[in-house]
Amino acid sequence: MMNDNTTNLESTQRTSRPQQRQRERELQHDDQPAQMQQQQHQQQAGGKQCPFCGTINEPEALFCAQCGQPIGKTSCPFCGAEVDPDADYCETCHHYIRKDVCSFCGARLSGGEAYCPECGSPQGGIVCPTCHSLSEFSFCKKCGTALTEEARMLVKEMQLNPDYKDLTDLVQDFAKLDNALPYNSERDIVREQMSNKLRERVLTLLAKDEGVANPVIPKVESKRMTKEELEEQKAVKARMLSAILDKLALPPTPSPAKARNYAMASKPVGVRLAWVCNFKHAMHSSPCGCAKPQLGGKWVVLGSNSNAEIKDDK
């Protein structure tokens, strides 16, 4: 009888133990989602979540470990202003802030070089021979003079571009219109007509004194026009300029230094322009005043009478 009971007990234990283990596994499985959620909450509380891909990064991370996008802000070493981690220029205090990248050519640096091993430019900046201001870029921030050999080569290459040639011709035409003196009233027109008649009379008398019986005095065609006519012609030239500047617009590029150099080389001389960046769509005097010119941008025509506010003008 004892043997039968023992046998039944062992049989019951063999049957219940697998069922018990199965139940324990089910309970553990039920707890996993809650545990995972708790872990995620803990990670989110202590780390930074990338807004682009959702990856949780270390609290001090500036770039996402998964997709490489910037996920935080850093501070300018000169003025303490908040800047993006992939910015190389502080738009608050107007200083170049990267010590590990050459501002002239974009080459990588260890941070202690006096001269760039790639382009040879001094990391303390170059004094412009034209306006004598100190610049940390390949083109002078103040007057636009090419300061490095790479910059001078870019200018020569740009001058061979057919679009750039058309641009310089249009700039000259626009500059003449921009400096033209329009008629302010009907009195101005009458005065000019009287001046022309007086000129013709004086030249006729002088010619007769020299023995010319019937002198032919060439007429001078006035290039002056009314304010309305002048503004209309300027608007036409400005639209033509904008169309070519759009062709030469800077596309996004990995290197901020290369972006600045290209944009400055494509800037025509002789008309007031502003650089509109794709970073903040702000208006700068040049891409040298933009924190992230690598995002692209273009020159826009302002003219001499524009009241448009340029962000980094001092």
SULHU-V594823 format. One record per residue. N is the residue number from 1. RES is the residue in one small letter. PSI is psi as a letter, one per 40 degrees, with the letter a starting at -180 (999 if undefined). OMEGA is omega in whole degrees, 0 to 359 (NA if undefined). Layout:
BEGIN
n=[N	N]
res=[RES	RES]
psi=[PSI	PSI]
omega=[OMEGA	OMEGA]
END
This chain:
BEGIN
n=[1	2	3	4	5	6	7	8	9	10	11	12	13	14	15	16	17	18	19	20	21	22	23	24	25	26	27	28	29	30	31	32	33	34	35	36	37	38	39	40	41	42	43	44	45	46	47	48	49	50	51	52	53	54	55	56	57	58	59	60	61	62	63	64	65	66	67	68	69	70	71	72	73	74	75	76	77	78	79	80	81	82	83	84	85	86	87	88	89	90	91	92	93	94	95	96	97	98	99	100	101	102	103	104	105	106	107	108	109	110	111	112	113	114	115	116	117	118	119	120	121	122	123	124	125	126	127	128	129	130	131	132	133	134	135	136	137	138	139	140	141	142	143	144	145	146	147	148	149	150	151	152	153	154	155	156	157	158	159	160	161	162	163	164	165	166	167	168	169	170	171	172	173	174	175	176	177	178	179	180	181	182	183	184	185	186	187	188	189	190	191	192	193	194	195	196	197	198	199	200	201	202	203	204	205	206	207	208	209	210	211	212	213	214	215	216	217	218	219	220	221	222	223	224	225	226	227	228	229	230	231	232	233	234	235	236	237	238	239	240	241	242	243	244	245	246	247	248	249	250	251	252	253	254	255	256	257	258	259	260	261	262	263	264	265	266	267	268	269	270	271	272	273	274	275	276	277	278	279	280	281	282	283	284	285	286	287	288	289	290	291	292	293	294	295	296	297	298	299	300	301	302	303	304	305	306	307	308	309	310	311	312	313	314]
res=[m	m	n	d	n	t	t	n	l	e	s	t	q	r	t	s	r	p	q	q	r	q	r	e	r	e	l	q	h	d	d	q	p	a	q	m	q	q	q	q	h	q	q	q	a	g	g	k	q	c	p	f	c	g	t	i	n	e	p	e	a	l	f	c	a	q	c	g	q	p	i	g	k	t	s	c	p	f	c	g	a	e	v	d	p	d	a	d	y	c	e	t	c	h	h	y	i	r	k	d	v	c	s	f	c	g	a	r	l	s	g	g	e	a	y	c	p	e	c	g	s	p	q	g	g	i	v	c	p	t	c	h	s	l	s	e	f	s	f	c	k	k	c	g	t	a	l	t	e	e	a	r	m	l	v	k	e	m	q	l	n	p	d	y	k	d	l	t	d	l	v	q	d	f	a	k	l	d	n	a	l	p	y	n	s	e	r	d	i	v	r	e	q	m	s	n	k	l	r	e	r	v	l	t	l	l	a	k	d	e	g	v	a	n	p	v	i	p	k	v	e	s	k	r	m	t	k	e	e	l	e	e	q	k	a	v	k	a	r	m	l	s	a	i	l	d	k	l	a	l	p	p	t	p	s	p	a	k	a	r	n	y	a	m	a	s	k	p	v	g	v	r	l	a	w	v	c	n	f	k	h	a	m	h	s	s	p	c	g	c	a	k	p	q	l	g	g	k	w	v	v	l	g	s	n	s	n	a	e	i	k	d	d	k]
psi=[d	d	d	d	d	d	d	d	d	d	d	d	d	d	d	d	d	d	d	d	d	d	d	d	d	d	d	d	d	d	e	d	d	d	d	d	d	d	d	d	d	d	d	d	d	e	a	h	h	h	e	d	e	e	h	h	i	i	d	e	h	d	i	h	e	d	e	e	i	h	e	a	i	i	i	h	e	d	e	e	i	h	i	i	d	e	i	e	h	h	e	d	e	f	i	h	e	h	e	e	h	h	e	d	e	e	i	i	i	e	e	e	i	d	i	h	e	d	e	e	i	h	e	e	i	h	h	h	e	d	e	f	i	h	i	e	i	d	i	h	d	d	e	e	h	h	e	i	d	d	d	d	d	d	d	d	d	d	e	e	h	d	d	d	d	d	d	d	d	d	d	d	d	d	d	d	d	d	e	i	h	i	h	d	i	d	d	d	d	d	d	d	d	d	d	d	d	d	d	d	d	d	d	d	d	d	d	d	d	e	e	h	d	g	i	h	h	h	i	h	h	h	e	i	i	i	d	d	d	d	d	d	d	d	d	d	d	d	d	d	d	d	d	d	d	d	d	e	i	h	i	h	i	d	h	d	d	d	d	d	d	d	d	d	d	e	h	i	h	e	i	h	i	i	h	h	i	e	d	e	f	i	h	i	d	i	e	e	e	h	d	g	e	e	e	i	a	i	i	i	h	d	i	d	e	i	e	h	h	h	d	e	h	999]
omega=[177	180	179	179	179	179	180	180	179	179	180	179	179	181	186	183	176	179	179	179	178	179	178	178	179	178	178	179	179	182	185	179	179	179	180	178	179	179	179	178	179	179	181	180	184	184	179	178	180	179	182	184	177	181	176	182	178	183	183	183	175	179	180	180	183	186	177	181	178	184	181	179	174	184	176	180	182	185	179	179	180	180	176	183	179	175	179	184	179	180	178	182	175	176	170	192	181	177	183	179	179	181	183	184	179	180	179	180	175	178	183	183	173	179	178	179	182	184	177	183	179	184	175	180	180	177	182	179	182	183	175	175	181	181	178	179	184	176	180	180	186	186	176	180	176	187	181	180	178	180	179	177	178	179	179	178	180	180	177	180	181	178	180	177	177	181	181	177	179	180	179	178	181	180	178	178	183	181	182	179	182	171	177	181	176	180	178	180	179	180	180	177	178	179	179	179	179	178	181	181	180	180	178	179	179	180	179	176	179	175	178	186	182	182	176	182	180	179	178	179	181	177	178	181	179	178	181	179	180	180	179	179	178	179	178	179	180	178	178	177	182	180	179	178	176	178	182	182	182	175	176	182	185	188	175	181	179	180	180	183	180	183	181	178	182	182	177	180	175	179	181	181	172	179	177	185	175	182	180	185	178	180	180	174	176	176	177	178	181	182	183	180	180	177	177	180	181	174	175	183	176	185	186	185	183	176	181	183	178	191	188	172	179	NA]
END
